[in-house]
Amino acid sequence: MRSVIARAGRLGAVLLVIPLVLAAAAPAAFAAPAGVRDETDDWVAVTGQAWVRAGDLVHGVVLMVNGDVVVDGQVDGDVVVFRGDAVVNGHVSGAVTVLSGTATVTGRVAGDVVVVRGTAAVTASGSVGGDVSSSRRPVITPGATVDGSVRTIPGFWLGALPFVLLAGLWFAVSVSALLLGLGLLLLVPRAAAAVVRSGTARWAPALGWGTLVAVAVPVAGAIAAGTLVALPLGLGLFAFLAVLYPVGYVTGALLLGRTMLGRSGPVAAFLAGLAVLRLLALVPVLGGLVSVAATLFGLGAIVVAIAAAGRPGARAAAGPAARFRPRPRLPPRPRNWSRPPDGHRRKEAVGAGGLTGPPHRRATPVGSVRP
């Protein structure tokens, strides 16, 4: 059972890494090459057939999405196929993982062979250094060599795997948003207060500006990345999105919590808003729409707060909700006054006509004796 759980966890990790590998190898991801002589990087292909010919050597992972992989040469890494078949006639130093397909080994696989929603087969000339597992009963031809165990993956784990992956993703996003929001409140409390004031007072412009920023930044990044001169700028904009969207999301949670709790502390408001957003995220479709709306609202509130801070007299226009107000100017002191040596704060002023100042604050002139 532990072995099956380990296979399921390994497959989940592979599925989570597939988008990252595709993004890193995007230039080569839409053309399946016929073969290579000596590849030192990972080989990623979408549709078609990836053929490692006899005598070829691939140093890395061979990843195919919606296609087949045929290894007649050598792969110094893993072979991962998503919706397709894998045929190993040569040598694979890693593992072979197939999702929705079949895996046939007539050569040598040093690692495990795992097939989800398909069948794993090892012929008489095939050799597997690890375990052979598949959702359907594996086919092991007499004479085949399997150093590990031969197992059938229970259907329960196959049905529960998507839910486990989604639960892990939900938990990771929740913890990351919590740490990010608390860190921003701790590092920039005044900026958070200004964003809350701007978002609650001008919610319609905030929503409009948030939508504009969320659409304009990726479009500008795509346009810049399409040119050779502005390619670094485009990549920088895409990297900036990884920070912009999470900050907008936690800001939207803060604004939602302030709307629900009223004049409460920023930490309590953020926790309440984040709890509501993460609970709604469990609801299909609705959770996604609410998360997008919160992110757009948070981004717009940040833009409106920055614009308000740049206007002259922004501090005075903040109104009674402002946290920091300028100190009132005190009335001027009398021209001639002195403090008695006994330490009492008694103003003494001498004017041309005698004592000056209000009647209740009149003091004895210097050098005179009070009767």
ZAGU-525384 format. One record per residue (C-alpha): x, y, z. Coordinates in steps of 0.25 Angstrom, whole numbers, plus 5000, padded with zeros to 4 digits. Each point is the difference from the previous one (the first is absolute). Layout:
% ZAGU-525384
X;Y;Z $
...
% end
This chain:
% ZAGU-525384
5000;5000;5000 $
5011;5009;5003 $
5006;4998;4987 $
4987;5003;4993 $
4999;5013;5008 $
5014;5003;4996 $
4997;4998;4985 $
4988;5009;5001 $
5008;5011;5007 $
5011;4999;4989 $
4989;5001;4989 $
4994;5012;5007 $
5013;5007;5000 $
5003;4997;4986 $
4986;5006;4996 $
5003;5012;5008 $
5013;5002;4993 $
4995;4998;4986 $
4995;5015;4998 $
5014;5005;5006 $
5008;4991;4990 $
4991;5004;4989 $
5002;5015;5003 $
5015;4998;5001 $
5000;4993;4987 $
4990;5008;4992 $
5008;5003;4988 $
5001;4985;4997 $
4987;4995;5006 $
4992;5001;4987 $
5008;4992;4990 $
5004;4985;5003 $
5013;4998;4994 $
5003;4987;4992 $
5012;4997;5008 $
5013;5005;5006 $
5014;4996;5001 $
5005;5006;5013 $
4990;5008;5008 $
5006;5006;5013 $
4986;5007;5004 $
4986;4994;5003 $
4992;4996;4988 $
4986;5006;5000 $
4990;4997;4989 $
4985;5003;4998 $
4993;4990;4991 $
5006;4991;4990 $
5011;4990;5003 $
5013;5002;5007 $
5010;4990;4995 $
5014;4997;5006 $
5007;4993;4989 $
5010;4989;5002 $
5013;5006;5004 $
4994;5013;5005 $
5002;5005;5014 $
4991;5009;5008 $
5005;5006;5013 $
4987;5004;5007 $
4985;4998;5001 $
4992;4996;4987 $
4986;5006;5002 $
4989;4998;4990 $
4986;5005;5001 $
4989;4994;4991 $
5010;4991;4992 $
5009;4988;5001 $
5015;4998;5004 $
5008;4989;4993 $
5014;4998;5006 $
5010;4992;4992 $
5012;5007;5005 $
5003;5005;5014 $
4993;5010;5010 $
5008;5004;5012 $
4988;5004;5007 $
4985;4998;5002 $
4990;4998;4989 $
4986;5006;5002 $
4988;4999;4991 $
4987;5007;5002 $
4989;4993;4991 $
5008;4991;4992 $
5009;4988;4999 $
5014;4997;5004 $
5009;4989;4993 $
5014;4998;5006 $
5008;4991;4991 $
5013;5007;5004 $
5005;5004;5014 $
4993;5010;5010 $
5008;5003;5012 $
4989;5006;5008 $
4985;4997;5001 $
4989;4998;4990 $
4986;5007;5004 $
4988;5000;4991 $
4987;5006;5002 $
4988;4995;4991 $
5008;4991;4991 $
5009;4987;5000 $
5015;4998;5003 $
5007;4988;4993 $
5014;4996;5004 $
5008;4992;4991 $
5013;5006;5004 $
5006;5005;5014 $
4993;5009;5010 $
5009;5003;5012 $
4988;5006;5008 $
4986;4997;5002 $
4989;4999;4990 $
4987;5007;5004 $
4987;5000;4991 $
4988;5007;5005 $
4987;4997;4992 $
5007;4990;4991 $
5009;4987;5000 $
5014;4998;5002 $
5007;4989;4992 $
5014;4993;5001 $
5004;4991;4989 $
5009;4988;5001 $
5012;5008;4996 $
4996;5012;5009 $
5006;5003;5014 $
4995;5010;5011 $
5009;5003;5011 $
4988;5005;5009 $
4986;4998;5002 $
4989;4998;4989 $
4987;5006;5003 $
4987;5003;4992 $
4986;5003;5002 $
4997;4987;4992 $
5007;4987;5002 $
5014;5001;4995 $
5004;4990;4990 $
5013;4993;5003 $
5005;4990;4989 $
5007;4988;5005 $
5015;5003;4999 $
4999;5015;5004 $
5008;5005;5011 $
4994;5009;5011 $
5008;5003;5012 $
4989;5006;5008 $
4986;4996;5002 $
4988;4999;4990 $
4987;5007;5005 $
4987;5005;4995 $
4997;5014;5005 $
4986;5000;5007 $
4989;5008;4994 $
4998;5007;5013 $
5013;5007;4999 $
4998;5004;4986 $
4987;5006;5003 $
5005;5007;5012 $
5013;5006;4994 $
4993;5012;4993 $
4994;5004;5013 $
5013;4998;5008 $
5007;5009;4990 $
4989;5011;5001 $
5000;4999;5015 $
5015;5002;5000 $
4999;5011;4991 $
4989;5007;5008 $
5008;4999;5013 $
5013;5005;4993 $
4993;5012;4995 $
4993;5003;5013 $
5013;4999;5008 $
5007;5009;4990 $
4989;5010;5000 $
5000;5001;5015 $
5015;5002;5001 $
5000;5010;4989 $
4989;5008;5006 $
5005;5000;5014 $
5014;5004;4995 $
4995;5012;4992 $
4992;5005;5012 $
5012;4999;5009 $
5010;5007;4990 $
4991;5011;4994 $
4988;5003;5010 $
4998;5014;4995 $
5000;4996;4985 $
4989;4989;5004 $
4992;5011;5007 $
5001;5009;4988 $
4995;4989;4991 $
4988;4996;5009 $
4996;5015;5000 $
5001;5001;4985 $
4993;4986;4997 $
4988;5003;5009 $
4998;5014;4996 $
5002;4998;4985 $
4996;4986;4997 $
4995;5002;4986 $
5013;5007;4995 $
5008;4989;5007 $
4993;4989;4993 $
5002;5006;4987 $
5015;5003;5002 $
5002;4986;5005 $
4994;4994;4987 $
5009;5009;4992 $
5013;4997;5007 $
4997;4985;5000 $
4997;5000;4985 $
5011;5010;4995 $
5012;4995;5007 $
4999;4986;4994 $
4997;5006;4986 $
5012;5009;5001 $
5009;4989;5005 $
4995;4991;4988 $
5002;5012;4990 $
5014;5003;5006 $
5004;4985;5000 $
4997;4999;4985 $
5011;5010;4997 $
5015;4997;5001 $
5003;5013;5006 $
4990;5001;5011 $
5000;4985;5003 $
5006;5002;5014 $
4989;5010;5003 $
4990;4990;4996 $
5006;4990;5009 $
5001;5009;5011 $
4985;5004;4999 $
4996;4985;5000 $
5008;4998;5012 $
4994;5013;5007 $
4986;4993;4998 $
5005;4989;5010 $
5001;5011;5010 $
4988;5009;4996 $
4989;4990;5000 $
5003;4994;5014 $
5001;5015;5006 $
4987;5003;4993 $
4993;4988;5006 $
5004;5002;5014 $
4997;5015;4999 $
4986;4996;4995 $
4999;4991;5012 $
5003;5012;5009 $
4990;5008;4994 $
4989;4989;5001 $
5003;4999;5014 $
4999;5014;5003 $
4987;5001;4993 $
4995;4989;5009 $
5005;5004;5013 $
5000;5015;4999 $
5010;5008;5008 $
5008;4988;5005 $
5015;4997;5001 $
5007;4998;4986 $
5005;4986;5005 $
4986;4995;5004 $
4994;5006;4987 $
5010;4993;4991 $
4998;4987;5007 $
4985;5000;4999 $
5001;5004;4985 $
5010;4989;4997 $
4992;4990;5007 $
4987;5003;4992 $
5008;5000;4987 $
5007;4987;5003 $
4987;4993;5003 $
4993;5006;4988 $
5012;4994;4992 $
4995;4986;5003 $
4987;5003;4992 $
5002;4997;4985 $
4999;5012;4990 $
4995;5009;5011 $
5013;4999;5008 $
5008;5004;4988 $
4991;5012;4996 $
5001;5005;5014 $
5015;4999;5001 $
5001;5007;4987 $
4991;5011;5004 $
5008;5002;5013 $
5013;5000;4993 $
4995;5011;4990 $
4994;5008;5012 $
5013;4999;5008 $
5009;5004;4988 $
4991;5012;4997 $
5000;5005;5014 $
5015;5000;5000 $
5000;5008;4987 $
4990;5010;5006 $
5008;5001;5013 $
5013;5003;4992 $
4993;5011;4992 $
4994;5006;5012 $
5013;5001;5007 $
5006;5007;4988 $
4990;5012;5001 $
5003;5012;5007 $
4993;5001;5014 $
4997;4986;5000 $
5002;4999;5015 $
4990;5011;5003 $
4990;4994;4990 $
5000;4987;5007 $
4989;5005;5010 $
4997;4995;5014 $
5004;4986;4996 $
5015;5004;4999 $
5009;4994;5010 $
5010;5010;5001 $
4996;5015;5001 $
5009;5012;5000 $
5002;5006;5014 $
4992;5013;5003 $
5007;5013;5001 $
5001;5006;5014 $
4997;5014;5002 $
5013;5009;5001 $
5006;5003;5014 $
5000;5014;5006 $
5012;5008;4996 $
5006;5001;5014 $
4999;4988;5009 $
5008;4993;5010 $
4999;4987;5008 $
5001;5002;5015 $
5012;4992;5007 $
4991;4992;5008 $
4996;4992;4987 $
4985;5004;5000 $
4996;5003;4986 $
4995;5015;5002 $
5001;5010;4989 $
5005;5014;5004 $
4999;5011;4990 $
5002;5014;5002 $
4994;5010;4990 $
5000;5015;4999 $
4987;5001;5007 $
5003;4989;5011 $
4995;4986;5000 $
4996;4993;4987 $
4993;4988;4996 $
4986;4994;5004 $
4995;5003;5014 $
5001;4986;5004 $
5015;4998;4995 $
5005;5014;5006 $
5013;4998;5007 $
5008;5009;5009 $
5010;5009;4993 $
5015;4996;5002 $
5005;5007;5012 $
4987;5003;5007 $
4994;4993;5012 $
4986;4995;5000 $
4992;5006;5012 $
% end
